[in-house]
């Protein structure tokens, strides 16, 4: 978010009286978005590994009796 200095002062005044807005701004901060992106990337990296291991053609096993 790009703001002029006056806009930033106004936003700070509003956020003092609006806890929901403050929580929303924190949840959607650049740090939070980067953290969600990295978590998603990590999830799909492990998901691909799991998918590859599950769907590989396996040789038939010979059981010893």
mmCIF file as gemmi writes it, N, C-alpha and C atoms, coordinates in Angstrom:
data_model
loop_
_atom_site.group_PDB
_atom_site.id
_atom_site.type_symbol
_atom_site.label_atom_id
_atom_site.label_alt_id
_atom_site.label_comp_id
_atom_site.label_asym_id
_atom_site.label_entity_id
_atom_site.label_seq_id
_atom_site.pdbx_PDB_ins_code
_atom_site.Cartn_x
_atom_site.Cartn_y
_atom_site.Cartn_z
_atom_site.occupancy
_atom_site.B_iso_or_equiv
_atom_site.pdbx_formal_charge
_atom_site.auth_seq_id
_atom_site.auth_asym_id
_atom_site.pdbx_PDB_model_num
ATOM 1 N N . UNK Axp A 1 ? 0.849 -1.154 0 1 0 ? 1 A 1
ATOM 2 C CA . UNK Axp A 1 ? 0 0 0 1 0 ? 1 A 1
ATOM 3 C C . UNK Axp A 1 ? 0.907 1.232 0 1 0 ? 1 A 1
ATOM 4 N N . UNK Axp A 2 ? 0.635 2.138 -0.895 1 0 ? 2 A 1
ATOM 5 C CA . UNK Axp A 2 ? 1.403 3.373 -0.976 1 0 ? 2 A 1
ATOM 6 C C . UNK Axp A 2 ? 0.513 4.509 -0.511 1 0 ? 2 A 1
ATOM 7 N N . UNK Axp A 3 ? 1.02 5.257 0.435 1 0 ? 3 A 1
ATOM 8 C CA . UNK Axp A 3 ? 0.23 6.35 1.008 1 0 ? 3 A 1
ATOM 9 C C . UNK Axp A 3 ? 1.051 7.62 1.062 1 0 ? 3 A 1
ATOM 10 N N . UNK Axp A 4 ? 0.358 8.721 1.031 1 0 ? 4 A 1
ATOM 11 C CA . UNK Axp A 4 ? 1.024 9.994 1.323 1 0 ? 4 A 1
ATOM 12 C C . UNK Axp A 4 ? 1.138 10.106 2.837 1 0 ? 4 A 1
ATOM 13 N N . UNK Axp A 5 ? 2.022 10.964 3.308 1 0 ? 5 A 1
ATOM 14 C CA . UNK Axp A 5 ? 2.247 11.109 4.746 1 0 ? 5 A 1
ATOM 15 C C . UNK Axp A 5 ? 0.96 11.472 5.48 1 0 ? 5 A 1
ATOM 16 N N . UNK Axp A 6 ? 0.157 12.346 4.917 1 0 ? 6 A 1
ATOM 17 C CA . UNK Axp A 6 ? -1.115 12.736 5.557 1 0 ? 6 A 1
ATOM 18 C C . UNK Axp A 6 ? -2.078 11.551 5.645 1 0 ? 6 A 1
ATOM 19 N N . UNK Axp A 7 ? -2.082 10.722 4.612 1 0 ? 7 A 1
ATOM 20 C CA . UNK Axp A 7 ? -2.952 9.542 4.625 1 0 ? 7 A 1
ATOM 21 C C . UNK Axp A 7 ? -2.52 8.56 5.704 1 0 ? 7 A 1
ATOM 22 N N . UNK Axp A 8 ? -1.228 8.426 5.905 1 0 ? 8 A 1
ATOM 23 C CA . UNK Axp A 8 ? -0.713 7.521 6.924 1 0 ? 8 A 1
ATOM 24 C C . UNK Axp A 8 ? -1.113 7.982 8.325 1 0 ? 8 A 1
ATOM 25 N N . UNK Axp A 9 ? -1.041 9.287 8.572 1 0 ? 9 A 1
ATOM 26 C CA . UNK Axp A 9 ? -1.471 9.829 9.868 1 0 ? 9 A 1
ATOM 27 C C . UNK Axp A 9 ? -2.955 9.556 10.092 1 0 ? 9 A 1
ATOM 28 N N . UNK Axp A 10 ? -3.75 9.777 9.058 1 0 ? 10 A 1
ATOM 29 C CA . UNK Axp A 10 ? -5.203 9.526 9.158 1 0 ? 10 A 1
ATOM 30 C C . UNK Axp A 10 ? -5.476 8.042 9.413 1 0 ? 10 A 1
ATOM 31 N N . UNK Axp A 11 ? -4.774 7.162 8.707 1 0 ? 11 A 1
ATOM 32 C CA . UNK Axp A 11 ? -4.958 5.725 8.898 1 0 ? 11 A 1
ATOM 33 C C . UNK Axp A 11 ? -4.608 5.312 10.322 1 0 ? 11 A 1
ATOM 34 N N . UNK Axp A 12 ? -3.533 5.845 10.855 1 0 ? 12 A 1
ATOM 35 C CA . UNK Axp A 12 ? -3.152 5.536 12.24 1 0 ? 12 A 1
ATOM 36 C C . UNK Axp A 12 ? -4.225 5.98 13.22 1 0 ? 12 A 1
ATOM 37 N N . UNK Axp A 13 ? -4.829 7.142 12.998 1 0 ? 13 A 1
ATOM 38 C CA . UNK Axp A 13 ? -5.903 7.626 13.878 1 0 ? 13 A 1
ATOM 39 C C . UNK Axp A 13 ? -7.123 6.704 13.798 1 0 ? 13 A 1
ATOM 40 N N . UNK Axp A 14 ? -7.466 6.289 12.594 1 0 ? 14 A 1
ATOM 41 C CA . UNK Axp A 14 ? -8.621 5.397 12.411 1 0 ? 14 A 1
ATOM 42 C C . UNK Axp A 14 ? -8.36 4.057 13.08 1 0 ? 14 A 1
ATOM 43 N N . UNK Axp A 15 ? -7.155 3.523 12.91 1 0 ? 15 A 1
ATOM 44 C CA . UNK Axp A 15 ? -6.839 2.205 13.457 1 0 ? 15 A 1
ATOM 45 C C . UNK Axp A 15 ? -6.835 2.183 14.981 1 0 ? 15 A 1
ATOM 46 N N . UNK Axp A 16 ? -6.602 3.309 15.615 1 0 ? 16 A 1
ATOM 47 C CA . UNK Axp A 16 ? -6.652 3.362 17.079 1 0 ? 16 A 1
ATOM 48 C C . UNK Axp A 16 ? -8.05 3.028 17.593 1 0 ? 16 A 1
ATOM 49 N N . UNK Axp A 17 ? -9.062 3.355 16.808 1 0 ? 17 A 1
ATOM 50 C CA . UNK Axp A 17 ? -10.449 3.185 17.245 1 0 ? 17 A 1
ATOM 51 C C . UNK Axp A 17 ? -11.171 2.037 16.536 1 0 ? 17 A 1
ATOM 52 N N . UNK Axp A 18 ? -10.492 1.36 15.626 1 0 ? 18 A 1
ATOM 53 C CA . UNK Axp A 18 ? -11.107 0.268 14.869 1 0 ? 18 A 1
ATOM 54 C C . UNK Axp A 18 ? -10.265 -1.003 14.989 1 0 ? 18 A 1
ATOM 55 N N . UNK Axp A 19 ? -10.479 -1.796 16.037 1 0 ? 19 A 1
ATOM 56 C CA . UNK Axp A 19 ? -9.665 -3.01 16.212 1 0 ? 19 A 1
ATOM 57 C C . UNK Axp A 19 ? -9.827 -4.015 15.063 1 0 ? 19 A 1
ATOM 58 N N . UNK Axp A 20 ? -11.016 -4.066 14.443 1 0 ? 20 A 1
ATOM 59 C CA . UNK Axp A 20 ? -11.211 -4.994 13.327 1 0 ? 20 A 1
ATOM 60 C C . UNK Axp A 20 ? -10.337 -4.608 12.142 1 0 ? 20 A 1
ATOM 61 N N . UNK Axp A 21 ? -10.242 -3.328 11.881 1 0 ? 21 A 1
ATOM 62 C CA . UNK Axp A 21 ? -9.401 -2.854 10.785 1 0 ? 21 A 1
ATOM 63 C C . UNK Axp A 21 ? -7.93 -3.161 11.074 1 0 ? 21 A 1
ATOM 64 N N . UNK Axp A 22 ? -7.515 -2.965 12.3 1 0 ? 22 A 1
ATOM 65 C CA . UNK Axp A 22 ? -6.127 -3.247 12.683 1 0 ? 22 A 1
ATOM 66 C C . UNK Axp A 22 ? -5.825 -4.737 12.49 1 0 ? 22 A 1
ATOM 67 N N . UNK Axp A 23 ? -6.751 -5.592 12.896 1 0 ? 23 A 1
ATOM 68 C CA . UNK Axp A 23 ? -6.558 -7.043 12.72 1 0 ? 23 A 1
ATOM 69 C C . UNK Axp A 23 ? -6.508 -7.408 11.243 1 0 ? 23 A 1
ATOM 70 N N . UNK Axp A 24 ? -7.366 -6.8 10.442 1 0 ? 24 A 1
ATOM 71 C CA . UNK Axp A 24 ? -7.399 -7.075 9.013 1 0 ? 24 A 1
ATOM 72 C C . UNK Axp A 24 ? -6.097 -6.638 8.363 1 0 ? 24 A 1
ATOM 73 N N . UNK Axp A 25 ? -5.594 -5.464 8.728 1 0 ? 25 A 1
ATOM 74 C CA . UNK Axp A 25 ? -4.345 -4.955 8.154 1 0 ? 25 A 1
ATOM 75 C C . UNK Axp A 25 ? -3.171 -5.862 8.527 1 0 ? 25 A 1
ATOM 76 N N . UNK Axp A 26 ? -3.191 -6.391 9.735 1 0 ? 26 A 1
ATOM 77 C CA . UNK Axp A 26 ? -2.116 -7.29 10.166 1 0 ? 26 A 1
ATOM 78 C C . UNK Axp A 26 ? -2.202 -8.615 9.425 1 0 ? 26 A 1
ATOM 79 N N . UNK Axp A 27 ? -3.419 -9.129 9.266 1 0 ? 27 A 1
ATOM 80 C CA . UNK Axp A 27 ? -3.6 -10.419 8.601 1 0 ? 27 A 1
ATOM 81 C C . UNK Axp A 27 ? -3.178 -10.358 7.139 1 0 ? 27 A 1
ATOM 82 N N . UNK Axp A 28 ? -3.38 -9.219 6.482 1 0 ? 28 A 1
ATOM 83 C CA . UNK Axp A 28 ? -3.063 -9.096 5.069 1 0 ? 28 A 1
ATOM 84 C C . UNK Axp A 28 ? -1.811 -8.259 4.821 1 0 ? 28 A 1
ATOM 85 N N . UNK Axp A 29 ? -0.906 -8.233 5.784 1 0 ? 29 A 1
ATOM 86 C CA . UNK Axp A 29 ? 0.356 -7.517 5.599 1 0 ? 29 A 1
ATOM 87 C C . UNK Axp A 29 ? 1.233 -8.281 4.619 1 0 ? 29 A 1
ATOM 88 N N . UNK Axp A 30 ? 2.25 -7.639 4.105 1 0 ? 30 A 1
ATOM 89 C CA . UNK Axp A 30 ? 3.157 -8.304 3.161 1 0 ? 30 A 1
ATOM 90 C C . UNK Axp A 30 ? 3.83 -9.514 3.813 1 0 ? 30 A 1
ATOM 91 N N . UNK Axp A 31 ? 4.183 -9.395 5.096 1 0 ? 31 A 1
ATOM 92 C CA . UNK Axp A 31 ? 4.8 -10.527 5.793 1 0 ? 31 A 1
ATOM 93 C C . UNK Axp A 31 ? 3.868 -11.719 5.879 1 0 ? 31 A 1
ATOM 94 N N . UNK Axp A 32 ? 2.586 -11.448 6.169 1 0 ? 32 A 1
ATOM 95 C CA . UNK Axp A 32 ? 1.605 -12.535 6.269 1 0 ? 32 A 1
ATOM 96 C C . UNK Axp A 32 ? 1.353 -13.183 4.919 1 0 ? 32 A 1
ATOM 97 N N . UNK Axp A 33 ? 1.284 -12.365 3.887 1 0 ? 33 A 1
ATOM 98 C CA . UNK Axp A 33 ? 1.054 -12.908 2.544 1 0 ? 33 A 1
ATOM 99 C C . UNK Axp A 33 ? 2.235 -13.759 2.11 1 0 ? 33 A 1
ATOM 100 N N . UNK Axp A 34 ? 3.453 -13.302 2.389 1 0 ? 34 A 1
ATOM 101 C CA . UNK Axp A 34 ? 4.646 -14.092 2.051 1 0 ? 34 A 1
ATOM 102 C C . UNK Axp A 34 ? 4.653 -15.409 2.818 1 0 ? 34 A 1
ATOM 103 N N . UNK Axp A 35 ? 4.265 -15.36 4.083 1 0 ? 35 A 1
ATOM 104 C CA . UNK Axp A 35 ? 4.217 -16.58 4.897 1 0 ? 35 A 1
ATOM 105 C C . UNK Axp A 35 ? 3.2 -17.573 4.332 1 0 ? 35 A 1
ATOM 106 N N . UNK Axp A 36 ? 2.017 -17.088 3.91 1 0 ? 36 A 1
ATOM 107 C CA . UNK Axp A 36 ? 1.006 -17.964 3.31 1 0 ? 36 A 1
ATOM 108 C C . UNK Axp A 36 ? 1.508 -18.55 1.996 1 0 ? 36 A 1
ATOM 109 N N . UNK Axp A 37 ? 2.193 -17.732 1.19 1 0 ? 37 A 1
ATOM 110 C CA . UNK Axp A 37 ? 2.733 -18.205 -0.083 1 0 ? 37 A 1
ATOM 111 C C . UNK Axp A 37 ? 3.746 -19.323 0.155 1 0 ? 37 A 1
ATOM 112 N N . UNK Axp A 38 ? 4.661 -19.096 1.09 1 0 ? 38 A 1
ATOM 113 C CA . UNK Axp A 38 ? 5.687 -20.106 1.382 1 0 ? 38 A 1
ATOM 114 C C . UNK Axp A 38 ? 5.068 -21.383 1.922 1 0 ? 38 A 1
ATOM 115 N N . UNK Axp A 39 ? 4.047 -21.26 2.755 1 0 ? 39 A 1
ATOM 116 C CA . UNK Axp A 39 ? 3.364 -22.445 3.286 1 0 ? 39 A 1
ATOM 117 C C . UNK Axp A 39 ? 2.692 -23.225 2.153 1 0 ? 39 A 1
ATOM 118 N N . UNK Axp A 40 ? 2.058 -22.518 1.227 1 0 ? 40 A 1
ATOM 119 C CA . UNK Axp A 40 ? 1.42 -23.18 0.091 1 0 ? 40 A 1
ATOM 120 C C . UNK Axp A 40 ? 2.43 -23.871 -0.805 1 0 ? 40 A 1
ATOM 121 N N . UNK Axp A 41 ? 3.546 -23.198 -1.045 1 0 ? 41 A 1
ATOM 122 C CA . UNK Axp A 41 ? 4.6 -23.783 -1.869 1 0 ? 41 A 1
ATOM 123 C C . UNK Axp A 41 ? 5.141 -25.054 -1.22 1 0 ? 41 A 1
ATOM 124 N N . UNK Axp A 42 ? 5.362 -25.01 0.084 1 0 ? 42 A 1
ATOM 125 C CA . UNK Axp A 42 ? 5.858 -26.177 0.815 1 0 ? 42 A 1
ATOM 126 C C . UNK Axp A 42 ? 4.845 -27.321 0.762 1 0 ? 42 A 1
ATOM 127 N N . UNK Axp A 43 ? 3.554 -26.982 0.937 1 0 ? 43 A 1
ATOM 128 C CA . UNK Axp A 43 ? 2.501 -27.991 0.867 1 0 ? 43 A 1
ATOM 129 C C . UNK Axp A 43 ? 2.534 -28.703 -0.477 1 0 ? 43 A 1
ATOM 130 N N . UNK Axp A 44 ? 2.566 -27.946 -1.589 1 0 ? 44 A 1
ATOM 131 C CA . UNK Axp A 44 ? 2.523 -28.568 -2.905 1 0 ? 44 A 1
ATOM 132 C C . UNK Axp A 44 ? 3.797 -29.334 -3.226 1 0 ? 44 A 1
ATOM 133 N N . UNK Axp A 45 ? 4.933 -28.929 -2.672 1 0 ? 45 A 1
ATOM 134 C CA . UNK Axp A 45 ? 6.174 -29.687 -2.86 1 0 ? 45 A 1
ATOM 135 C C . UNK Axp A 45 ? 6.025 -31.073 -2.227 1 0 ? 45 A 1
ATOM 136 N N . UNK Axp A 46 ? 5.503 -31.121 -0.993 1 0 ? 46 A 1
ATOM 137 C CA . UNK Axp A 46 ? 5.298 -32.412 -0.327 1 0 ? 46 A 1
ATOM 138 C C . UNK Axp A 46 ? 4.163 -33.205 -0.973 1 0 ? 46 A 1
ATOM 139 N N . UNK Axp A 47 ? 3.132 -32.518 -1.448 1 0 ? 47 A 1
ATOM 140 C CA . UNK Axp A 47 ? 2.019 -33.194 -2.113 1 0 ? 47 A 1
ATOM 141 C C . UNK Axp A 47 ? 2.498 -33.895 -3.378 1 0 ? 47 A 1
ATOM 142 N N . UNK Axp A 48 ? 3.36 -33.222 -4.156 1 0 ? 48 A 1
ATOM 143 C CA . UNK Axp A 48 ? 3.896 -33.856 -5.366 1 0 ? 48 A 1
ATOM 144 C C . UNK Axp A 48 ? 4.7 -35.102 -5.016 1 0 ? 48 A 1
ATOM 145 N N . UNK Axp A 49 ? 5.501 -35.037 -3.972 1 0 ? 49 A 1
ATOM 146 C CA . UNK Axp A 49 ? 6.276 -36.207 -3.548 1 0 ? 49 A 1
ATOM 147 C C . UNK Axp A 49 ? 5.352 -37.345 -3.151 1 0 ? 49 A 1
ATOM 148 N N . UNK Axp A 50 ? 4.293 -37.032 -2.413 1 0 ? 50 A 1
ATOM 149 C CA . UNK Axp A 50 ? 3.343 -38.054 -1.982 1 0 ? 50 A 1
ATOM 150 C C . UNK Axp A 50 ? 2.64 -38.655 -3.196 1 0 ? 50 A 1
ATOM 151 N N . UNK Axp A 51 ? 2.215 -37.808 -4.117 1 0 ? 51 A 1
ATOM 152 C CA . UNK Axp A 51 ? 1.519 -38.285 -5.308 1 0 ? 51 A 1
ATOM 153 C C . UNK Axp A 51 ? 2.428 -39.192 -6.134 1 0 ? 51 A 1
ATOM 154 N N . UNK Axp A 52 ? 3.679 -38.812 -6.281 1 0 ? 52 A 1
ATOM 155 C CA . UNK Axp A 52 ? 4.624 -39.635 -7.038 1 0 ? 52 A 1
ATOM 156 C C . UNK Axp A 52 ? 4.838 -40.987 -6.363 1 0 ? 52 A 1
ATOM 157 N N . UNK Axp A 53 ? 4.917 -41.014 -5.055 1 0 ? 53 A 1
ATOM 158 C CA . UNK Axp A 53 ? 5.169 -42.272 -4.369 1 0 ? 53 A 1
ATOM 159 C C . UNK Axp A 53 ? 3.949 -43.177 -4.363 1 0 ? 53 A 1
ATOM 160 N N . UNK Axp A 54 ? 2.763 -42.625 -4.388 1 0 ? 54 A 1
ATOM 161 C CA . UNK Axp A 54 ? 1.544 -43.425 -4.347 1 0 ? 54 A 1
ATOM 162 C C . UNK Axp A 54 ? 1.222 -44.019 -5.707 1 0 ? 54 A 1
ATOM 163 N N . UNK Axp A 55 ? 1.444 -43.28 -6.774 1 0 ? 55 A 1
ATOM 164 C CA . UNK Axp A 55 ? 0.996 -43.704 -8.093 1 0 ? 55 A 1
ATOM 165 C C . UNK Axp A 55 ? 2.075 -44.379 -8.938 1 0 ? 55 A 1
ATOM 166 N N . UNK Axp A 56 ? 3.237 -44.62 -8.393 1 0 ? 56 A 1
ATOM 167 C CA . UNK Axp A 56 ? 4.263 -45.343 -9.141 1 0 ? 56 A 1
ATOM 168 C C . UNK Axp A 56 ? 3.816 -46.784 -9.326 1 0 ? 56 A 1
ATOM 169 N N . UNK Axp A 57 ? 4.129 -47.326 -10.486 1 0 ? 57 A 1
ATOM 170 C CA . UNK Axp A 57 ? 3.84 -48.745 -10.698 1 0 ? 57 A 1
ATOM 171 C C . UNK Axp A 57 ? 4.811 -49.551 -9.851 1 0 ? 57 A 1
ATOM 172 N N . UNK Axp A 58 ? 4.272 -50.409 -9.055 1 0 ? 58 A 1
ATOM 173 C CA . UNK Axp A 58 ? 5.102 -51.238 -8.165 1 0 ? 58 A 1
ATOM 174 C C . UNK Axp A 58 ? 5.164 -52.653 -8.749 1 0 ? 58 A 1
ATOM 175 N N . UNK Axp A 59 ? 6.323 -53.274 -8.586 1 0 ? 59 A 1
ATOM 176 C CA . UNK Axp A 59 ? 6.435 -54.674 -8.995 1 0 ? 59 A 1
ATOM 177 C C . UNK Axp A 59 ? 5.596 -55.52 -8.04 1 0 ? 59 A 1
ATOM 178 N N . UNK Axp A 60 ? 5.164 -56.634 -8.56 1 0 ? 60 A 1
ATOM 179 C CA . UNK Axp A 60 ? 4.443 -57.554 -7.674 1 0 ? 60 A 1
ATOM 180 C C . UNK Axp A 60 ? 5.427 -58.137 -6.668 1 0 ? 60 A 1
ATOM 181 N N . UNK Axp A 61 ? 4.978 -58.278 -5.468 1 0 ? 61 A 1
ATOM 182 C CA . UNK Axp A 61 ? 5.826 -58.833 -4.418 1 0 ? 61 A 1
ATOM 183 C C . UNK Axp A 61 ? 5.641 -60.349 -4.37 1 0 ? 61 A 1
ATOM 184 N N . UNK Axp A 62 ? 6.736 -61.049 -4.19 1 0 ? 62 A 1
ATOM 185 C CA . UNK Axp A 62 ? 6.668 -62.493 -4.024 1 0 ? 62 A 1
ATOM 186 C C . UNK Axp A 62 ? 6.778 -62.754 -2.517 1 0 ? 62 A 1
ATOM 187 N N . UNK Axp A 63 ? 5.753 -63.341 -1.984 1 0 ? 63 A 1
ATOM 188 C CA . UNK Axp A 63 ? 5.725 -63.628 -0.554 1 0 ? 63 A 1
ATOM 189 C C . UNK Axp A 63 ? 6.418 -64.958 -0.267 1 0 ? 63 A 1
ATOM 190 N N . UNK Axp A 64 ? 7.226 -64.974 0.757 1 0 ? 64 A 1
ATOM 191 C CA . UNK Axp A 64 ? 7.915 -66.191 1.17 1 0 ? 64 A 1
ATOM 192 C C . UNK Axp A 64 ? 7.025 -66.897 2.179 1 0 ? 64 A 1
ATOM 193 N N . UNK Axp A 65 ? 6.828 -68.189 1.962 1 0 ? 65 A 1
ATOM 194 C CA . UNK Axp A 65 ? 5.957 -68.929 2.867 1 0 ? 65 A 1
ATOM 195 C C . UNK Axp A 65 ? 6.738 -69.925 3.643 1 0 ? 65 A 1
